[in-house]
Amino acid sequence: MSRFGFVGASYTAKSNVVADEECINWFAETIESQGAQTQRSYLGTPGLREFITADLPVRGQCWTGSQWFAVAGSSLIEIHADGTHDVLGDVTTDNKAVSIVASNIQLLIVSAGKAFCYTLADKTLVDVTAMLAAVPKQAEYSDGYFIACFEESNKFQMSDILDGTSWPGLQVNAVSVFPENITSIIVSHRELWVFGNIHAQPYQNTGTDEIFDVIPGALIDTGAISTFGRNLVDNTIFWISEDSRGARQAWRASGYTPQRISTHAVETALSAYLNTGSVVTYSYQEAGHLFWALYVPQADCTWFYDVAENLWHKRAEWHQDTATWGPHRSWNHSYAFGKHYVGDWKTGTLFEMSLNFYDDNGTSIRRLRRSPTLVNEMKFIYHSGLTVDFATGLGPQPPLVDGDGNPRPPQAMLRWSDDRGSTWSPEYIRDCGFAGQYKTRVRWLRLGRSRYRVYELSVTDKVAWTVVDAYLEAN
């Protein structure tokens, strides 16, 4: 008996000819205690609960440390801890992601080609678009200045210091170190990173008339593929790239040197998507895991990178009627009043997200883990049995019921393929124990022989799922 590939690394191969791995709605966790039963287990990803419903969609959020703001549809709203919210004004809408940044006295919102400044003290919302040098598309804040970049332009502009309602025409900088237009801006460690399609250049506040000047020797030959495809994660910048050699890799900044964090499998998937120019990313931390999420419109999943584990997994919504996957129902995030909240790209719902929720607002989460292809120099392997060490006995009270209304425990489904994932066996169901049945063993026996075996494990019941380990008996 040997440990099995369900709890190994995921997404290291380029295609199912090499490995047919999948990890959907599970994330890996390395066991840090000495002498633990296993080195790595898999936990179910968090579920969702409706917190508020506003106009559609929830396009962006901002937590200032004490106040929580969002743009829902065309409305700027302030959200309170009890779920009530106040509409503060209209910022127009194009149903795309919105940029919201904050100082300690004001917000700057860039939405649908317009810019608005909201002053916290007197609760006034001012349209400042006419003061800008061009059509704004994104905002940032650093050193007392709001900063805006523009559509189809190589320029960015700074507000007056500590005043987002005033934008002097002299405070417009044009990028001279690379030839393309600006795709995105972001501030990290008081440095303004300006991304083009195929380059990136960090700037710093030098106190000159230009305010932000080029940092010498820091030009990076890797640009950003989309306006919202960059994020602050793990005390640095993460982004999806484009450059003169190609596109659609994931990077993290190490100083001014990009470090590749995507795998060939992730890059192959990103290259197949048609809408990567609209990718929106966010990050959050829960239970010691720092995640970076990549939402691509109309994709079959949302990709999540776990910084602590250096592993990727997918989060996706299962459409039972069409037997297809869709992206996770989130594209922005705030940690407000001690809880995680995500905005839904599809509806006007703002969800609370937590590992203590085992479904998506009442809809079952299908969790799937597919093993690598098991081969032994193309010889037959005889599979005597597979044991999956679930954390069992965690069924709800009162128990689940079957189609006839009879109590049943949570169940796991296993199927396999003997041709590298091209065709599949029927699903075989095993019980995982009623509440309190902690010693339940989950086993499948006499599984036949194969030269190319791929196992696929899936669960859908609304319980706290954990795969501790898995063991395969084979000759």
C-alpha positions in Angstrom: 0.0 0.0 0.0 1.3 3.4 -0.9 0.3 7.0 -0.5 -1.8 8.2 -3.4 -1.7 11.2 -5.8 -4.9 12.9 -4.4 -2.7 14.6 -1.8 0.3 15.4 -4.0 1.2 18.5 -5.8 -1.3 19.8 -8.4 -1.0 21.5 -11.8 2.6 20.7 -12.7 2.0 19.3 -16.1 0.9 20.9 -19.3 -1.8 18.6 -20.6 -3.6 15.4 -19.8 -1.2 13.5 -22.1 1.4 13.9 -19.3 -0.9 14.3 -16.3 -4.7 14.6 -15.9 -4.7 16.3 -12.6 -7.6 18.5 -11.4 -8.1 20.3 -8.1 -11.5 22.1 -8.0 -12.8 23.6 -4.7 -10.1 22.0 -2.6 -6.9 23.6 -1.3 -3.8 22.0 0.0 -2.4 22.4 3.5 1.1 21.3 4.6 1.0 19.7 8.1 3.6 21.6 10.1 3.7 19.4 13.2 6.6 16.9 13.5 5.7 13.3 13.1 2.3 14.0 11.5 0.4 11.2 9.8 0.9 12.9 6.4 2.8 15.8 4.9 -0.1 17.4 3.1 -3.9 17.2 3.3 -6.8 18.8 1.3 -9.5 21.1 2.8 -12.7 22.2 1.2 -12.7 25.8 0.0 -14.9 28.4 1.8 -18.6 28.8 1.1 -20.7 31.9 0.6 -23.7 33.5 2.5 -25.7 36.5 1.2 -24.9 39.6 3.2 -26.7 42.4 1.2 -28.3 42.7 -2.2 -28.0 46.0 -4.1 -27.9 47.0 -7.8 -26.0 44.6 -10.1 -23.2 43.9 -10.1 -21.0 44.7 -7.1 -18.1 46.2 -9.1 -15.5 47.1 -6.4 -14.9 47.6 -2.7 -12.8 49.6 -0.3 -12.2 49.2 3.4 -10.5 52.3 4.9 -9.9 50.7 8.3 -13.1 52.0 9.9 -15.5 52.5 7.0 -16.6 50.2 4.2 -17.5 51.4 0.7 -18.5 49.7 -2.5 -19.8 50.5 -6.0 -22.9 48.5 -6.8 -24.2 49.1 -10.3 -23.9 52.9 -10.6 -24.2 53.6 -6.9 -21.5 54.4 -4.4 -22.7 52.9 -1.1 -21.4 52.8 2.5 -22.0 49.4 4.1 -22.5 49.0 7.9 -21.7 46.0 10.0 -25.3 45.1 10.4 -25.8 44.8 6.6 -27.6 48.1 6.2 -26.2 50.5 3.6 -26.5 54.1 2.5 -26.5 55.3 -1.1 -24.0 58.2 -1.3 -24.3 59.1 -5.0 -24.2 58.0 -8.6 -20.8 57.2 -10.3 -22.2 55.8 -13.7 -21.7 52.2 -14.7 -20.5 50.0 -17.6 -20.8 46.8 -15.5 -17.0 46.5 -15.5 -14.7 46.5 -12.5 -14.3 49.8 -10.8 -11.2 51.4 -9.1 -11.6 52.8 -5.6 -8.7 54.2 -3.5 -8.7 56.1 -0.2 -6.8 58.6 1.7 -7.6 59.4 5.3 -10.0 62.2 4.2 -11.3 61.2 0.7 -12.1 58.5 -1.8 -11.3 58.5 -5.5 -13.6 56.4 -7.7 -12.9 55.8 -11.4 -15.9 54.2 -13.1 -17.0 53.9 -16.7 -14.6 56.6 -17.9 -15.3 59.1 -15.2 -13.7 60.1 -11.9 -15.4 61.1 -8.7 -14.0 62.3 -5.4 -16.0 61.6 -2.2 -15.0 63.6 0.9 -15.6 61.6 4.1 -16.2 64.6 6.5 -19.0 66.3 4.6 -20.2 63.3 2.5 -20.0 65.2 -0.8 -19.4 63.4 -4.1 -17.8 65.6 -6.8 -17.3 64.7 -10.5 -13.7 65.7 -11.3 -13.5 64.2 -14.8 -13.3 67.5 -16.5 -10.1 68.4 -14.6 -8.3 65.4 -16.0 -6.1 65.3 -19.0 -8.0 62.4 -20.7 -10.5 59.7 -20.0 -9.6 58.0 -16.7 -9.5 54.2 -16.3 -7.7 53.5 -13.0 -6.8 55.3 -9.7 -4.1 54.9 -7.1 -2.9 56.8 -4.0 0.6 57.5 -2.6 2.3 60.2 -0.5 -0.8 62.3 -0.3 -1.5 62.3 -4.0 -4.3 60.6 -5.9 -3.0 59.3 -9.2 -5.1 58.5 -12.4 -4.1 56.9 -15.6 -6.0 57.1 -18.8 -7.5 55.2 -21.7 -5.3 54.8 -24.7 -2.6 57.1 -23.3 0.9 57.0 -22.0 0.2 59.7 -19.4 -0.8 59.7 -15.7 -1.8 62.7 -13.6 -1.6 63.6 -9.9 -4.1 65.6 -7.8 -3.1 68.4 -5.5 -1.7 67.0 -2.3 -4.3 65.9 0.1 -7.1 67.1 -2.3 -8.7 64.8 -4.8 -11.1 67.6 -5.9 -8.2 69.5 -7.5 -6.1 68.3 -10.5 -3.6 70.8 -11.8 -2.9 70.6 -15.5 0.9 70.8 -14.9 0.9 67.6 -12.8 0.7 65.3 -15.9 3.6 62.9 -16.6 4.2 61.1 -19.8 6.0 57.8 -19.8 9.2 58.1 -21.9 11.1 54.9 -21.0 8.8 52.6 -23.0 6.7 53.3 -26.2 3.4 51.7 -25.4 0.3 53.1 -23.6 -0.3 52.5 -19.9 -2.4 49.4 -19.1 -2.3 49.7 -15.3 -0.8 51.4 -12.3 -0.3 50.2 -8.7 1.5 51.5 -5.6 3.8 49.3 -3.5 6.2 50.5 -0.8 5.4 54.2 -1.8 6.6 53.4 -5.4 4.3 53.9 -8.3 4.5 51.0 -10.8 3.4 51.9 -14.3 2.6 49.0 -16.6 2.5 49.0 -20.3 1.6 46.0 -22.5 5.1 44.8 -22.7 7.1 46.8 -20.1 6.8 48.1 -16.5 8.5 51.0 -14.9 8.6 51.9 -11.2 8.5 55.6 -10.2 9.2 57.3 -6.9 8.3 60.6 -5.3 11.5 62.7 -5.6 10.1 66.1 -4.6 10.7 67.6 -8.1 8.1 69.4 -10.2 7.3 66.1 -11.8 6.6 64.7 -8.3 7.0 61.0 -9.4 10.2 60.3 -11.4 11.6 57.2 -13.0 13.7 55.0 -10.8 16.9 54.5 -12.8 17.8 51.0 -13.8 14.4 49.6 -12.9 12.8 49.1 -16.3 11.2 45.7 -16.5 10.6 43.9 -19.8 7.4 42.3 -18.7 4.1 44.2 -18.9 0.5 43.7 -17.7 -2.2 42.1 -19.8 -5.1 44.0 -18.2 -6.0 47.0 -16.0 -7.1 45.0 -13.0 -4.8 42.0 -13.6 -2.3 43.1 -10.9 -2.6 43.1 -7.1 -0.7 43.5 -3.9 0.0 40.1 -2.4 2.6 38.9 0.2 4.1 42.4 0.5 4.8 42.7 -3.2 3.1 43.0 -6.6 1.6 40.0 -8.5 0.4 40.4 -12.1 -0.5 38.6 -15.3 2.0 39.4 -18.0 2.3 40.3 -21.6 5.6 41.1 -23.3 7.4 41.1 -26.7 7.8 37.3 -26.5 4.2 36.4 -25.6 1.6 36.7 -22.9 -0.3 35.1 -20.1 2.1 34.2 -17.4 1.8 35.0 -13.7 4.6 36.8 -11.9 5.5 38.2 -8.5 8.0 41.1 -8.1 11.2 40.4 -6.2 12.6 43.8 -6.0 12.6 44.8 -9.7 13.0 41.3 -10.9 9.9 39.3 -11.9 9.7 35.7 -10.6 7.4 33.3 -12.5 4.8 31.7 -10.3 2.5 30.2 -12.9 2.9 26.6 -14.1 2.7 25.3 -17.6 -0.8 24.1 -16.9 -2.0 27.5 -15.7 -0.4 29.2 -18.6 -2.0 26.8 -21.1 -5.4 27.5 -19.5 -4.9 31.3 -19.6 -3.8 31.1 -23.2 -7.0 29.4 -24.1 -9.3 32.0 -22.6 -10.6 34.7 -24.9 -11.1 37.4 -22.3 -7.8 37.6 -20.4 -7.7 41.3 -21.3 -10.5 41.7 -18.8 -9.0 39.6 -16.0 -9.7 40.9 -12.5 -7.6 39.8 -9.5 -7.9 40.1 -5.7 -6.2 38.6 -2.7 -7.2 37.6 0.8 -5.9 35.6 3.8 -7.7 33.0 5.8 -6.5 30.3 8.2 -2.8 31.2 7.4 -3.2 30.8 3.7 -2.7 33.9 1.5 -4.6 33.5 -1.8 -4.5 35.4 -5.1 -7.6 35.0 -7.2 -7.7 35.4 -11.0 -11.2 35.9 -12.4 -11.6 35.7 -16.2 -15.0 36.5 -17.6 -16.8 33.5 -19.2 -14.0 31.1 -18.2 -14.7 27.6 -16.7 -13.2 28.5 -13.3 -11.4 31.1 -11.2 -7.8 30.3 -10.6 -6.4 30.7 -7.1 -2.7 30.7 -6.1 -1.8 29.7 -2.6 1.3 31.7 -1.6 2.1 29.6 1.4 1.9 26.3 -0.5 3.2 27.6 -3.8 0.3 25.7 -5.4 -2.6 26.5 -7.7 -6.2 25.3 -7.5 -9.5 26.1 -9.1 -12.7 27.4 -7.6 -15.7 27.0 -9.7 -19.5 26.8 -9.8 -21.0 23.5 -11.0 -24.0 23.9 -13.4 -25.9 20.7 -12.9 -28.3 21.3 -15.8 -25.5 21.5 -18.4 -22.8 19.5 -16.5 -20.4 22.4 -17.0 -18.2 24.5 -14.7 -18.3 28.3 -14.5 -16.1 30.8 -12.6 -16.4 31.4 -8.8 -19.0 34.0 -7.9 -16.5 36.6 -6.8 -14.2 39.2 -8.4 -13.4 41.7 -5.5 -12.9 41.4 -1.8 -12.8 43.4 1.5 -12.0 42.3 5.0 -14.4 44.5 6.9 -15.5 44.3 10.5 -13.5 41.1 11.0 -15.1 39.1 8.1 -14.4 38.4 4.5 -16.8 39.8 1.9 -16.7 39.3 -1.9 -18.7 41.0 -4.6 -20.6 38.9 -7.2 -19.8 39.6 -10.8 -23.1 38.2 -11.9 -25.7 39.7 -9.5 -26.0 42.5 -7.0 -25.2 40.2 -4.1 -22.4 40.9 -1.6 -21.4 37.6 0.0 -19.8 36.8 3.3 -17.1 34.1 2.6 -16.0 31.7 5.3 -14.5 28.2 5.8 -17.5 27.8 8.2 -19.9 27.8 5.3 -20.2 24.5 3.4 -22.3 25.7 0.4 -22.6 28.7 -1.8 -25.7 30.5 -0.4 -27.7 27.3 -0.4 -26.2 25.8 -3.5 -24.1 22.7 -3.1 -20.4 23.0 -3.9 -19.0 20.2 -6.0 -15.5 19.4 -5.0 -13.3 17.3 -7.3 -9.8 16.0 -7.1 -8.3 14.0 -10.0 -5.1 12.1 -9.7 -2.1 12.1 -12.0 -2.1 9.3 -14.6 -0.7 6.2 -12.9 1.7 4.2 -15.1 4.5 1.7 -14.7 6.5 1.6 -18.0 3.2 0.8 -19.8 2.8 -2.5 -17.9 -0.5 -3.6 -16.4 -1.1 -2.4 -12.8 -3.6 -4.4 -10.8 -5.5 -2.2 -8.4 -6.7 -4.1 -5.3 -8.1 -1.2 -3.4 -8.2 2.5 -2.8 -8.7 4.0 0.7 -9.4 7.7 1.1 -8.8 8.9 4.6 -11.5 11.5 5.0 -12.2 13.2 8.3 -15.3 11.2 8.8 -18.2 11.4 11.3 -18.8 15.0 10.6 -22.3 14.7 9.1 -24.9 17.2 10.1 -27.6 16.9 12.8 -30.3 16.2 11.8 -28.8 13.9 9.2 -29.0 14.3 5.4 -31.8 12.4 3.7 -32.0 10.4 0.5 -34.6 10.6 -2.2 -37.0 8.6 -0.2 -36.6 10.7 2.9 -34.5 8.2 4.8 -31.4 9.4 6.8 -28.1 8.9 5.1 -24.5 9.9 5.9 -22.4 12.2 3.6 -21.1 10.3 0.6 -18.1 10.4 -1.7 -18.1 9.4 -5.4 -15.2 7.7 -7.2 -14.8 7.0 -10.9 -11.7 6.2 -13.0 -10.4 6.3 -16.5 -8.1 3.8 -18.2 -7.2 5.9 -21.2 -5.7 9.1 -19.6 -9.1 10.7 -18.9 -10.7 10.2 -22.3 -13.5 8.0 -21.1 -14.8 7.2 -17.6 -16.3 4.4 -15.5 -19.6 4.9 -13.7 -19.4 6.6 -10.3 -19.2 4.4 -7.3 -20.5 5.8 -4.0 -19.3 5.2 -0.5 -20.6 6.4 2.8 -18.5 8.7 5.0 -20.2 8.2 8.4 -23.1 9.7 10.3 -22.3 12.3 12.9 -20.0 10.8 15.5 -18.9 7.8 13.4 -15.3 9.0 13.4 -13.8 5.6 12.6 -15.6 5.1 9.3 -13.3 3.8 6.5 -14.0 4.9 3.0 -12.7 2.2 0.6 -13.2 1.0 -2.9 -12.0 -2.6 -3.6 -11.3 -4.8 -6.7 -10.7 -2.0 -9.1 -9.3 -4.0 -12.0 -6.2 -3.4 -14.0 -4.9 -0.7 -16.3 -1.9 0.6 -18.0 -3.1 4.3 -17.7 -5.3 4.8 -14.7 -6.7 8.1 -13.5 -8.9 8.3 -10.4 -11.4 11.1 -9.8 -12.9 11.7 -6.4 -15.8 14.1 -5.9 -18.2 15.2 -3.1 -21.2 17.5 -3.0 -22.7 17.2 0.5 -22.8 20.3 2.6 -20.3 19.3 5.3 -16.8 20.2 6.4 -14.7 18.1 3.9 -11.1 17.2 4.6 -9.0 14.6 2.8 -6.3 13.6 5.3 -4.5 11.1 3.0 -5.2 8.4 0.5 -3.7 4.9 0.0 -3.6 2.7 -3.1 -3.1 -1.0 -3.0 -1.7 -2.1 -6.3 0.7 -4.6 -7.9 
